[in-house]
Amino acid sequence: MKNNPNAKLILLHPSIHKSSTSSHRFFLLFFITFFTLAFTLTLFTTTTVSNSHTPSLSTAASSSLPSSVTTALLHYASTATTNTTTHHMSSSELSAIASALHNCPSSPCRFLVFGLTHESLLWHSLNIHGHTVFLDESEYLVSSFERNHPEIEAYDIQYTTKVSQMSDLLSITKSNIESECRPVQNLLFSDCKLAINDMPNHIYDLSWDVILIDGPRGYIPDAPGRMAPIFTAGVLARSKKRGSKTHIFVHDFERDVESIFSDEFLCEENLVKTVDYLGHFVVEKEEATDVKKSGFCKNSTSSSPLSVSLSSGEDDE
């Protein structure tokens, strides 16, 4: 083969190849940097907007309802339309007790309740930051209630009274008003037939701000009746160590036992108002020396002969 005299040799200088490679790398680096900055900016903006509209976990937790309040609301929501035979408190009665708890004389509020009822979870929830204690005649009901609601403090107590004995019990108590059944005393050591002295010891030591009497049963002659709780509440209120006044509510106030024994031991002059079937008393603390002559009531009058004509109550308490 002959050599072509016109052939030319083209040489590529190394600097040209390096310049092309560096340019590619520069654009690649620029693209990665831009993408990273854009992603970071988007993420930051999204997080800021999200935080401005959504509370943090700790904030949400702190603003949530206490579990007992939630349980109570669910309880009433589930029974309001299905349970139509059991007699419950009226809205006015509930509001009267709720108002006393809201305006409790001391803080934390101490609330003693005789009787486990449909409203028990409500009472505990309304006094969520206070101290609420329930007392009931049924050991089984107390055990079951505490098992289902471990946050509830409840105790069973044994009553030795009967509604059919109300006349004799009242007579005996009034005849011992200056001794075993005096208005100011330590009930833990009382021999009065109407004094409840088998409650846990700390209940006698505490000064109760609000007392509700909605138990035990009192609608038949053989039922325990509420003679003892009414007398006991009157003594606790007058013997308290802290505070000066105690709000005492008596449910089913239209019945003989509740009305007569409230007049004797809570006193008509202390009756603030009646709301439907609820009597509201405010009893003041007294010193032992103040009650030796006057007994329980300032305007004490002898009760007329009692006839145990039980009101035909429509409730089951």
C-alpha positions as CSV (number, residue, x, y, z in Angstrom):
1,M,0.0,0.0,0.0
2,K,1.2,3.4,-0.9
3,N,1.4,6.2,1.6
4,N,-1.0,9.1,1.1
5,P,1.0,12.2,0.9
6,N,-2.1,14.3,1.8
7,A,-3.0,12.4,5.0
8,K,-3.1,14.5,8.2
9,L,-2.6,13.5,11.7
10,I,-5.0,14.9,14.3
11,L,-3.8,14.9,17.8
12,L,-6.2,15.6,20.8
13,H,-4.6,17.6,23.5
14,P,-5.2,16.0,27.0
15,S,-6.5,19.4,28.4
16,I,-9.6,19.1,26.1
17,H,-10.6,15.7,27.6
18,K,-10.1,16.9,31.2
19,S,-12.2,20.0,30.6
20,S,-15.2,17.9,29.4
21,T,-15.0,15.5,32.4
22,S,-14.8,18.3,34.9
23,S,-17.8,20.0,33.4
24,H,-19.9,16.8,33.8
25,R,-18.8,16.4,37.4
26,F,-19.6,20.1,38.1
27,F,-23.1,19.7,36.8
28,L,-23.7,16.5,38.7
29,L,-22.5,18.1,41.9
30,F,-24.7,21.1,41.3
31,F,-27.7,18.9,40.7
32,I,-27.2,16.9,43.9
33,T,-26.7,20.0,46.0
34,F,-29.8,21.7,44.6
35,F,-31.9,18.6,45.2
36,T,-30.7,18.3,48.8
37,L,-31.4,21.9,49.5
38,A,-34.9,21.7,48.0
39,F,-35.7,18.5,49.9
40,T,-34.5,20.0,53.2
41,L,-36.5,23.2,52.7
42,T,-39.6,21.2,51.9
43,L,-39.2,19.0,54.9
44,F,-38.7,22.0,57.2
45,T,-41.7,23.9,55.8
46,T,-44.0,20.8,56.2
47,T,-42.9,20.2,59.8
48,T,-43.4,23.8,60.8
49,V,-46.9,23.9,59.3
50,S,-47.8,20.6,60.9
51,N,-46.6,21.7,64.3
52,S,-48.6,25.0,64.0
53,H,-51.9,23.0,63.6
54,T,-51.3,19.8,65.5
55,P,-50.5,19.8,69.3
56,S,-47.6,17.8,70.5
57,L,-48.0,14.4,72.2
58,S,-47.4,15.9,75.6
59,T,-49.9,18.7,75.0
60,A,-52.5,16.3,73.8
61,A,-52.0,14.1,76.8
62,S,-52.3,16.9,79.3
63,S,-55.5,18.2,77.7
64,S,-57.3,14.9,77.6
65,L,-60.1,14.1,80.0
66,P,-59.2,12.0,83.1
67,S,-60.1,8.4,82.6
68,S,-62.7,8.4,85.3
69,V,-64.6,11.3,83.6
70,T,-64.5,9.4,80.3
71,T,-65.8,6.2,82.1
72,A,-68.6,8.2,83.6
73,L,-69.6,9.7,80.4
74,L,-69.6,6.4,78.6
75,H,-71.6,4.9,81.5
76,Y,-74.4,7.4,81.2
77,A,-74.3,7.4,77.4
78,S,-74.8,3.6,77.4
79,T,-77.6,3.5,80.0
80,A,-79.6,6.7,79.4
81,T,-81.8,5.1,76.7
82,T,-81.7,1.5,77.7
83,N,-82.5,1.7,81.5
84,T,-85.9,3.2,81.9
85,T,-87.2,1.3,84.9
86,T,-84.7,2.4,87.6
87,H,-85.5,5.6,89.3
88,H,-82.6,8.0,89.0
89,M,-82.0,11.5,90.3
90,S,-83.6,14.3,88.3
91,S,-81.5,16.9,86.5
92,S,-82.3,19.5,89.2
93,E,-81.2,17.1,92.0
94,L,-77.9,16.3,90.2
95,S,-77.3,20.0,89.6
96,A,-77.8,20.9,93.3
97,I,-75.2,18.4,94.5
98,A,-72.8,19.3,91.6
99,S,-73.1,23.0,92.6
100,A,-72.1,22.1,96.2
101,L,-69.1,20.2,95.0
102,H,-68.1,23.0,92.7
103,N,-68.3,25.5,95.5
104,C,-66.8,23.2,98.1
105,P,-65.9,25.0,101.3
106,S,-62.3,23.5,101.3
107,S,-59.8,22.1,98.8
108,P,-59.4,19.3,98.2
109,C,-63.1,18.6,98.7
110,R,-64.1,15.6,100.9
111,F,-67.3,13.9,99.8
112,L,-68.9,11.1,101.8
113,V,-71.7,9.1,100.0
114,F,-74.0,6.6,101.6
115,G,-75.1,4.2,98.9
116,L,-73.7,2.9,95.6
117,T,-76.2,4.0,92.9
118,H,-76.5,4.8,89.3
119,E,-74.9,8.2,89.9
120,S,-71.8,6.9,91.8
121,L,-69.4,7.4,88.9
122,L,-70.7,10.9,88.3
123,W,-70.0,11.8,91.9
124,H,-66.5,10.5,91.7
125,S,-65.8,12.4,88.5
126,L,-67.3,15.7,89.7
127,N,-64.9,15.5,92.6
128,I,-62.0,14.2,90.6
129,H,-59.4,16.3,92.4
130,G,-60.9,15.7,95.8
131,H,-61.5,12.7,98.1
132,T,-64.7,10.7,97.6
133,V,-65.7,7.7,99.7
134,F,-68.7,5.4,99.2
135,L,-70.5,3.3,101.8
136,D,-73.0,0.6,101.0
137,E,-74.8,-2.2,102.7
138,S,-73.9,-4.8,100.1
139,E,-70.5,-6.4,100.3
140,Y,-71.0,-8.0,96.9
141,L,-71.9,-4.7,95.3
142,V,-68.9,-3.0,96.8
143,S,-66.6,-5.7,95.7
144,S,-68.0,-5.8,92.2
145,F,-67.9,-2.0,91.9
146,E,-64.3,-1.8,93.0
147,R,-63.3,-4.6,90.7
148,N,-64.8,-2.8,87.7
149,H,-63.7,0.7,88.8
150,P,-60.4,0.3,90.8
151,E,-60.1,4.1,91.2
152,I,-63.2,4.1,93.4
153,E,-62.9,3.9,97.2
154,A,-65.9,2.0,98.7
155,Y,-66.6,0.1,101.9
156,D,-69.4,-2.2,103.0
157,I,-71.1,-1.5,106.4
158,Q,-73.6,-3.6,108.3
159,Y,-76.8,-2.0,109.5
160,T,-78.7,-3.3,112.5
161,T,-81.8,-1.2,112.0
162,K,-85.1,-1.7,110.3
163,V,-87.6,0.8,109.0
164,S,-90.3,-0.9,111.1
165,Q,-88.3,0.1,114.2
166,M,-88.1,3.8,113.4
167,S,-90.5,4.9,116.2
168,D,-88.6,3.0,118.9
169,L,-85.2,4.0,117.6
170,L,-86.1,7.7,117.6
171,S,-87.5,7.5,121.1
172,I,-84.5,5.7,122.5
173,T,-82.1,8.1,120.8
174,K,-83.8,11.3,122.1
175,S,-83.8,9.9,125.6
176,N,-80.0,9.5,125.4
177,I,-79.3,12.8,123.7
178,E,-77.1,13.9,126.6
179,S,-75.1,10.7,126.8
180,E,-74.5,8.0,124.2
181,C,-76.4,9.9,121.5
182,R,-75.0,13.4,122.0
183,P,-74.5,15.6,118.9
184,V,-70.7,16.1,119.3
185,Q,-68.7,12.9,119.9
186,N,-66.4,10.3,118.5
187,L,-68.7,7.9,116.8
188,L,-66.0,5.2,116.7
189,F,-66.6,4.6,120.4
190,S,-70.3,5.4,120.5
191,D,-73.0,3.1,122.1
192,C,-75.9,4.9,120.5
193,K,-78.1,2.6,118.5
194,L,-78.2,5.0,115.5
195,A,-74.4,5.6,115.5
196,I,-72.5,3.8,112.7
197,N,-69.3,2.7,114.3
198,D,-68.0,0.0,112.0
199,M,-66.7,2.3,109.2
200,P,-62.9,2.4,108.5
201,N,-61.2,4.4,111.2
202,H,-60.0,7.2,108.9
203,I,-63.5,8.1,108.0
204,Y,-64.1,9.3,111.6
205,D,-60.9,11.3,111.5
206,L,-61.6,13.2,108.3
207,S,-63.7,16.5,108.2
208,W,-66.3,15.9,105.4
209,D,-67.4,18.9,103.3
210,V,-70.3,17.3,101.6
211,I,-72.3,14.2,102.7
212,L,-74.9,12.6,100.5
213,I,-77.4,10.1,101.9
214,D,-78.8,7.9,99.1
215,G,-78.7,4.6,100.9
216,P,-79.3,2.0,102.3
217,R,-82.6,0.7,101.1
218,G,-85.6,2.2,102.8
219,Y,-88.8,1.3,100.9
220,I,-90.1,-1.7,102.9
221,P,-90.5,-2.3,106.7
222,D,-87.6,-4.9,106.8
223,A,-85.1,-2.6,104.9
224,P,-82.3,-1.0,107.0
225,G,-83.6,2.5,106.4
226,R,-81.6,5.7,106.5
227,M,-82.1,6.5,110.2
228,A,-78.5,5.7,111.1
229,P,-76.8,7.5,108.2
230,I,-78.9,10.7,108.9
231,F,-77.9,10.6,112.6
232,T,-74.3,9.8,111.8
233,A,-74.1,12.6,109.2
234,G,-75.4,15.0,111.8
235,V,-72.8,14.0,114.3
236,L,-69.9,14.0,111.8
237,A,-70.9,17.6,110.7
238,R,-71.0,18.9,114.2
239,S,-67.8,17.1,115.4
240,K,-65.6,18.0,112.5
241,K,-62.1,19.3,113.2
242,R,-61.5,21.3,110.0
243,G,-63.9,23.9,108.5
244,S,-67.2,25.2,109.9
245,K,-70.0,24.0,107.6
246,T,-71.0,20.7,106.0
247,H,-73.5,20.3,103.1
248,I,-75.7,17.3,103.8
249,F,-78.1,16.0,101.1
250,V,-80.9,13.5,101.9
251,H,-82.4,11.8,98.9
252,D,-86.1,10.5,98.9
253,F,-86.8,13.3,101.4
254,E,-90.5,12.9,100.9
255,R,-90.6,9.6,102.7
256,D,-91.3,9.3,106.5
257,V,-87.9,8.1,107.7
258,E,-85.9,10.6,105.7
259,S,-88.2,13.6,106.6
260,I,-88.7,12.8,110.3
261,F,-85.1,11.9,111.1
262,S,-83.7,14.8,109.1
263,D,-85.9,17.2,111.1
264,E,-84.6,15.7,114.4
265,F,-80.9,15.4,113.7
266,L,-80.2,17.8,110.8
267,C,-82.8,20.3,111.9
268,E,-85.3,22.4,110.1
269,E,-83.4,25.6,110.7
270,N,-80.5,24.1,108.7
271,L,-82.7,23.2,105.7
272,V,-81.5,25.3,102.8
273,K,-83.9,24.1,100.2
274,T,-85.7,21.0,98.7
275,V,-85.3,20.1,95.1
276,D,-87.7,17.5,93.9
277,Y,-87.0,14.6,96.3
278,L,-83.8,16.0,97.6
279,G,-83.3,17.8,100.9
280,H,-80.3,20.1,101.3
281,F,-79.0,21.0,104.7
282,V,-76.0,23.0,105.9
283,V,-74.9,22.0,109.3
284,E,-72.3,24.0,111.3
285,K,-69.6,22.7,113.5
286,E,-70.3,22.9,117.2
287,E,-68.4,22.5,120.4
288,A,-69.3,19.9,123.0
289,T,-70.1,22.6,125.5
290,D,-72.5,24.3,123.1
291,V,-75.0,21.5,122.8
292,K,-75.4,20.2,126.3
293,K,-78.7,22.1,126.8
294,S,-80.0,22.5,123.2
295,G,-79.4,19.0,121.8
296,F,-79.3,18.7,118.0
297,C,-81.6,21.6,117.1
298,K,-81.9,25.1,118.4
299,N,-85.7,24.9,118.1
300,S,-86.2,21.4,119.3
301,T,-89.8,20.2,119.5
302,S,-91.2,16.9,120.5
303,S,-92.2,14.8,117.5
304,S,-95.8,13.8,117.2
305,P,-96.5,10.0,117.6
306,L,-95.0,8.2,114.7
307,S,-97.0,6.0,112.4
308,V,-94.9,4.0,110.1
309,S,-97.0,4.6,107.0
310,L,-94.3,4.1,104.4
311,S,-94.6,6.3,101.4
312,S,-95.1,4.3,98.2
313,G,-91.8,5.3,96.7
314,E,-91.2,4.5,93.1
315,D,-87.5,4.1,93.5
316,D,-85.6,1.0,94.4
317,E,-83.3,2.6,97.0
